[in-house]
Amino acid sequence: MEFDLLSKWMGLVALIVSVVTGVWTLISKSTKPFDDRFDKLEKEITRLDDTQDSHGSRIQKVEDELAHLPTKNDMHDVKILMTHLEGHVGKIEVTLKAAESKLDRIERSIDGRKS
């Protein structure tokens, strides 16, 4: 009799173990694709975070360089100064042409005396 009772209990324990194992297998199989997707998402988030950090440093470099460059107003002031310089250079050209023509006449005059 004890053998029959032990046999019934062993059958019940085996049934419970197999049911628990089956349920565990179903649960673990059904979460595996989610775990894989979760791992892929974690890697993608890490990659994007690294990319964001590199963009931040690149933007900082550009901002540092822009601080040294002239502004729109500075360039406008330079343009105005260049216009003034063109006027002064024009006046100097006129003066030099006049001086050149006077020097030419003096040279011709001196050459005329020598001959």
Biotite code that builds the C-alpha atoms (Angstrom):
import biotite.structure as struc

atoms = struc.array([
    struc.Atom([0.000, 0.000, 0.000], chain_id="A", res_id=1, res_name="MET", atom_name="CA", element="C"),
    struc.Atom([2.692, 2.383, 0.766], chain_id="A", res_id=2, res_name="GLU", atom_name="CA", element="C"),
    struc.Atom([4.037, 1.712, -2.649], chain_id="A", res_id=3, res_name="PHE", atom_name="CA", element="C"),
    struc.Atom([0.700, 2.637, -4.230], chain_id="A", res_id=4, res_name="ASP", atom_name="CA", element="C"),
    struc.Atom([0.507, 5.826, -2.185], chain_id="A", res_id=5, res_name="LEU", atom_name="CA", element="C"),
    struc.Atom([4.101, 6.699, -2.999], chain_id="A", res_id=6, res_name="LEU", atom_name="CA", element="C"),
    struc.Atom([3.439, 5.960, -6.669], chain_id="A", res_id=7, res_name="SER", atom_name="CA", element="C"),
    struc.Atom([0.415, 8.271, -6.712], chain_id="A", res_id=8, res_name="LYS", atom_name="CA", element="C"),
    struc.Atom([2.368, 11.071, -5.011], chain_id="A", res_id=9, res_name="TRP", atom_name="CA", element="C"),
    struc.Atom([5.320, 10.629, -7.368], chain_id="A", res_id=10, res_name="MET", atom_name="CA", element="C"),
    struc.Atom([2.956, 10.814, -10.344], chain_id="A", res_id=11, res_name="GLY", atom_name="CA", element="C"),
    struc.Atom([1.423, 13.986, -8.951], chain_id="A", res_id=12, res_name="LEU", atom_name="CA", element="C"),
    struc.Atom([4.861, 15.532, -8.300], chain_id="A", res_id=13, res_name="VAL", atom_name="CA", element="C"),
    struc.Atom([6.019, 14.573, -11.814], chain_id="A", res_id=14, res_name="ALA", atom_name="CA", element="C"),
    struc.Atom([2.870, 16.139, -13.287], chain_id="A", res_id=15, res_name="LEU", atom_name="CA", element="C"),
    struc.Atom([3.381, 19.357, -11.311], chain_id="A", res_id=16, res_name="ILE", atom_name="CA", element="C"),
    struc.Atom([7.074, 19.537, -12.302], chain_id="A", res_id=17, res_name="VAL", atom_name="CA", element="C"),
    struc.Atom([6.274, 18.978, -15.986], chain_id="A", res_id=18, res_name="SER", atom_name="CA", element="C"),
    struc.Atom([3.481, 21.591, -15.929], chain_id="A", res_id=19, res_name="VAL", atom_name="CA", element="C"),
    struc.Atom([5.747, 24.133, -14.209], chain_id="A", res_id=20, res_name="VAL", atom_name="CA", element="C"),
    struc.Atom([8.545, 23.347, -16.677], chain_id="A", res_id=21, res_name="THR", atom_name="CA", element="C"),
    struc.Atom([6.180, 23.756, -19.615], chain_id="A", res_id=22, res_name="GLY", atom_name="CA", element="C"),
    struc.Atom([4.849, 27.068, -18.335], chain_id="A", res_id=23, res_name="VAL", atom_name="CA", element="C"),
    struc.Atom([8.390, 28.297, -17.648], chain_id="A", res_id=24, res_name="TRP", atom_name="CA", element="C"),
    struc.Atom([9.459, 27.323, -21.174], chain_id="A", res_id=25, res_name="THR", atom_name="CA", element="C"),
    struc.Atom([6.526, 29.175, -22.701], chain_id="A", res_id=26, res_name="LEU", atom_name="CA", element="C"),
    struc.Atom([7.204, 32.277, -20.634], chain_id="A", res_id=27, res_name="ILE", atom_name="CA", element="C"),
    struc.Atom([10.929, 32.306, -21.344], chain_id="A", res_id=28, res_name="SER", atom_name="CA", element="C"),
    struc.Atom([10.400, 31.698, -25.085], chain_id="A", res_id=29, res_name="LYS", atom_name="CA", element="C"),
    struc.Atom([7.843, 34.438, -25.369], chain_id="A", res_id=30, res_name="SER", atom_name="CA", element="C"),
    struc.Atom([10.100, 37.009, -23.649], chain_id="A", res_id=31, res_name="THR", atom_name="CA", element="C"),
    struc.Atom([13.257, 36.143, -25.609], chain_id="A", res_id=32, res_name="LYS", atom_name="CA", element="C"),
    struc.Atom([12.326, 38.252, -28.667], chain_id="A", res_id=33, res_name="PRO", atom_name="CA", element="C"),
    struc.Atom([11.532, 41.141, -26.344], chain_id="A", res_id=34, res_name="PHE", atom_name="CA", element="C"),
    struc.Atom([14.842, 40.690, -24.554], chain_id="A", res_id=35, res_name="ASP", atom_name="CA", element="C"),
    struc.Atom([16.671, 40.727, -27.883], chain_id="A", res_id=36, res_name="ASP", atom_name="CA", element="C"),
    struc.Atom([14.829, 43.834, -29.001], chain_id="A", res_id=37, res_name="ARG", atom_name="CA", element="C"),
    struc.Atom([15.508, 45.469, -25.636], chain_id="A", res_id=38, res_name="PHE", atom_name="CA", element="C"),
    struc.Atom([19.234, 44.726, -25.978], chain_id="A", res_id=39, res_name="ASP", atom_name="CA", element="C"),
    struc.Atom([19.253, 46.182, -29.491], chain_id="A", res_id=40, res_name="LYS", atom_name="CA", element="C"),
    struc.Atom([17.474, 49.304, -28.251], chain_id="A", res_id=41, res_name="LEU", atom_name="CA", element="C"),
    struc.Atom([19.974, 49.711, -25.415], chain_id="A", res_id=42, res_name="GLU", atom_name="CA", element="C"),
    struc.Atom([22.854, 49.508, -27.900], chain_id="A", res_id=43, res_name="LYS", atom_name="CA", element="C"),
    struc.Atom([21.156, 52.023, -30.197], chain_id="A", res_id=44, res_name="GLU", atom_name="CA", element="C"),
    struc.Atom([20.558, 54.419, -27.300], chain_id="A", res_id=45, res_name="ILE", atom_name="CA", element="C"),
    struc.Atom([24.218, 54.140, -26.301], chain_id="A", res_id=46, res_name="THR", atom_name="CA", element="C"),
    struc.Atom([25.311, 54.810, -29.894], chain_id="A", res_id=47, res_name="ARG", atom_name="CA", element="C"),
    struc.Atom([23.003, 57.822, -30.168], chain_id="A", res_id=48, res_name="LEU", atom_name="CA", element="C"),
    struc.Atom([24.266, 59.160, -26.844], chain_id="A", res_id=49, res_name="ASP", atom_name="CA", element="C"),
    struc.Atom([27.860, 58.894, -28.097], chain_id="A", res_id=50, res_name="ASP", atom_name="CA", element="C"),
    struc.Atom([26.858, 60.602, -31.343], chain_id="A", res_id=51, res_name="THR", atom_name="CA", element="C"),
    struc.Atom([25.190, 63.406, -29.406], chain_id="A", res_id=52, res_name="GLN", atom_name="CA", element="C"),
    struc.Atom([28.337, 63.888, -27.329], chain_id="A", res_id=53, res_name="ASP", atom_name="CA", element="C"),
    struc.Atom([30.487, 64.116, -30.459], chain_id="A", res_id=54, res_name="SER", atom_name="CA", element="C"),
    struc.Atom([28.055, 66.613, -32.007], chain_id="A", res_id=55, res_name="HIS", atom_name="CA", element="C"),
    struc.Atom([28.213, 68.688, -28.843], chain_id="A", res_id=56, res_name="GLY", atom_name="CA", element="C"),
    struc.Atom([31.992, 68.916, -29.038], chain_id="A", res_id=57, res_name="SER", atom_name="CA", element="C"),
    struc.Atom([31.871, 69.740, -32.755], chain_id="A", res_id=58, res_name="ARG", atom_name="CA", element="C"),
    struc.Atom([29.317, 72.498, -32.146], chain_id="A", res_id=59, res_name="ILE", atom_name="CA", element="C"),
    struc.Atom([31.498, 73.902, -29.369], chain_id="A", res_id=60, res_name="GLN", atom_name="CA", element="C"),
    struc.Atom([34.475, 74.062, -31.762], chain_id="A", res_id=61, res_name="LYS", atom_name="CA", element="C"),
    struc.Atom([32.387, 75.933, -34.336], chain_id="A", res_id=62, res_name="VAL", atom_name="CA", element="C"),
    struc.Atom([31.145, 78.387, -31.706], chain_id="A", res_id=63, res_name="GLU", atom_name="CA", element="C"),
    struc.Atom([34.713, 78.996, -30.556], chain_id="A", res_id=64, res_name="ASP", atom_name="CA", element="C"),
    struc.Atom([35.808, 79.736, -34.130], chain_id="A", res_id=65, res_name="GLU", atom_name="CA", element="C"),
    struc.Atom([32.835, 82.013, -34.785], chain_id="A", res_id=66, res_name="LEU", atom_name="CA", element="C"),
    struc.Atom([33.816, 84.143, -31.802], chain_id="A", res_id=67, res_name="ALA", atom_name="CA", element="C"),
    struc.Atom([36.990, 85.203, -33.672], chain_id="A", res_id=68, res_name="HIS", atom_name="CA", element="C"),
    struc.Atom([35.300, 86.044, -36.964], chain_id="A", res_id=69, res_name="LEU", atom_name="CA", element="C"),
    struc.Atom([34.080, 89.535, -37.849], chain_id="A", res_id=70, res_name="PRO", atom_name="CA", element="C"),
    struc.Atom([30.392, 90.322, -37.588], chain_id="A", res_id=71, res_name="THR", atom_name="CA", element="C"),
    struc.Atom([28.130, 91.731, -40.300], chain_id="A", res_id=72, res_name="LYS", atom_name="CA", element="C"),
    struc.Atom([28.626, 95.233, -38.887], chain_id="A", res_id=73, res_name="ASN", atom_name="CA", element="C"),
    struc.Atom([32.404, 94.800, -38.870], chain_id="A", res_id=74, res_name="ASP", atom_name="CA", element="C"),
    struc.Atom([32.334, 93.806, -42.532], chain_id="A", res_id=75, res_name="MET", atom_name="CA", element="C"),
    struc.Atom([30.139, 96.802, -43.338], chain_id="A", res_id=76, res_name="HIS", atom_name="CA", element="C"),
    struc.Atom([32.644, 99.102, -41.630], chain_id="A", res_id=77, res_name="ASP", atom_name="CA", element="C"),
    struc.Atom([35.479, 97.526, -43.634], chain_id="A", res_id=78, res_name="VAL", atom_name="CA", element="C"),
    struc.Atom([33.521, 98.088, -46.856], chain_id="A", res_id=79, res_name="LYS", atom_name="CA", element="C"),
    struc.Atom([33.048, 101.776, -45.993], chain_id="A", res_id=80, res_name="ILE", atom_name="CA", element="C"),
    struc.Atom([36.764, 102.137, -45.209], chain_id="A", res_id=81, res_name="LEU", atom_name="CA", element="C"),
    struc.Atom([37.673, 100.461, -48.502], chain_id="A", res_id=82, res_name="MET", atom_name="CA", element="C"),
    struc.Atom([35.461, 102.950, -50.354], chain_id="A", res_id=83, res_name="THR", atom_name="CA", element="C"),
    struc.Atom([37.264, 105.842, -48.613], chain_id="A", res_id=84, res_name="HIS", atom_name="CA", element="C"),
    struc.Atom([40.631, 104.294, -49.485], chain_id="A", res_id=85, res_name="LEU", atom_name="CA", element="C"),
    struc.Atom([39.611, 103.993, -53.141], chain_id="A", res_id=86, res_name="GLU", atom_name="CA", element="C"),
    struc.Atom([38.873, 107.726, -53.139], chain_id="A", res_id=87, res_name="GLY", atom_name="CA", element="C"),
    struc.Atom([42.249, 108.548, -51.591], chain_id="A", res_id=88, res_name="HIS", atom_name="CA", element="C"),
    struc.Atom([44.073, 106.273, -54.011], chain_id="A", res_id=89, res_name="VAL", atom_name="CA", element="C"),
    struc.Atom([42.278, 107.998, -56.896], chain_id="A", res_id=90, res_name="GLY", atom_name="CA", element="C"),
    struc.Atom([43.461, 111.398, -55.649], chain_id="A", res_id=91, res_name="LYS", atom_name="CA", element="C"),
    struc.Atom([47.025, 110.079, -55.307], chain_id="A", res_id=92, res_name="ILE", atom_name="CA", element="C"),
    struc.Atom([46.889, 108.768, -58.903], chain_id="A", res_id=93, res_name="GLU", atom_name="CA", element="C"),
    struc.Atom([45.831, 112.202, -60.176], chain_id="A", res_id=94, res_name="VAL", atom_name="CA", element="C"),
    struc.Atom([48.635, 113.861, -58.200], chain_id="A", res_id=95, res_name="THR", atom_name="CA", element="C"),
    struc.Atom([51.195, 111.339, -59.466], chain_id="A", res_id=96, res_name="LEU", atom_name="CA", element="C"),
    struc.Atom([50.109, 111.839, -63.080], chain_id="A", res_id=97, res_name="LYS", atom_name="CA", element="C"),
    struc.Atom([50.486, 115.592, -62.671], chain_id="A", res_id=98, res_name="ALA", atom_name="CA", element="C"),
    struc.Atom([53.916, 115.123, -61.091], chain_id="A", res_id=99, res_name="ALA", atom_name="CA", element="C"),
    struc.Atom([54.898, 112.724, -63.857], chain_id="A", res_id=100, res_name="GLU", atom_name="CA", element="C"),
    struc.Atom([53.886, 115.167, -66.571], chain_id="A", res_id=101, res_name="SER", atom_name="CA", element="C"),
    struc.Atom([55.840, 117.977, -64.843], chain_id="A", res_id=102, res_name="LYS", atom_name="CA", element="C"),
    struc.Atom([58.869, 115.700, -64.527], chain_id="A", res_id=103, res_name="LEU", atom_name="CA", element="C"),
    struc.Atom([58.516, 114.823, -68.193], chain_id="A", res_id=104, res_name="ASP", atom_name="CA", element="C"),
    struc.Atom([58.503, 118.485, -69.179], chain_id="A", res_id=105, res_name="ARG", atom_name="CA", element="C"),
    struc.Atom([61.528, 119.177, -66.958], chain_id="A", res_id=106, res_name="ILE", atom_name="CA", element="C"),
    struc.Atom([63.424, 116.274, -68.517], chain_id="A", res_id=107, res_name="GLU", atom_name="CA", element="C"),
    struc.Atom([62.562, 117.459, -72.030], chain_id="A", res_id=108, res_name="ARG", atom_name="CA", element="C"),
    struc.Atom([63.609, 120.936, -71.092], chain_id="A", res_id=109, res_name="SER", atom_name="CA", element="C"),
    struc.Atom([66.951, 119.703, -69.708], chain_id="A", res_id=110, res_name="ILE", atom_name="CA", element="C"),
    struc.Atom([67.487, 117.444, -72.733], chain_id="A", res_id=111, res_name="ASP", atom_name="CA", element="C"),
    struc.Atom([66.746, 120.420, -75.031], chain_id="A", res_id=112, res_name="GLY", atom_name="CA", element="C"),
    struc.Atom([69.448, 122.515, -73.333], chain_id="A", res_id=113, res_name="ARG", atom_name="CA", element="C"),
    struc.Atom([72.043, 119.774, -73.612], chain_id="A", res_id=114, res_name="LYS", atom_name="CA", element="C"),
    struc.Atom([71.720, 119.411, -77.362], chain_id="A", res_id=115, res_name="SER", atom_name="CA", element="C"),
])
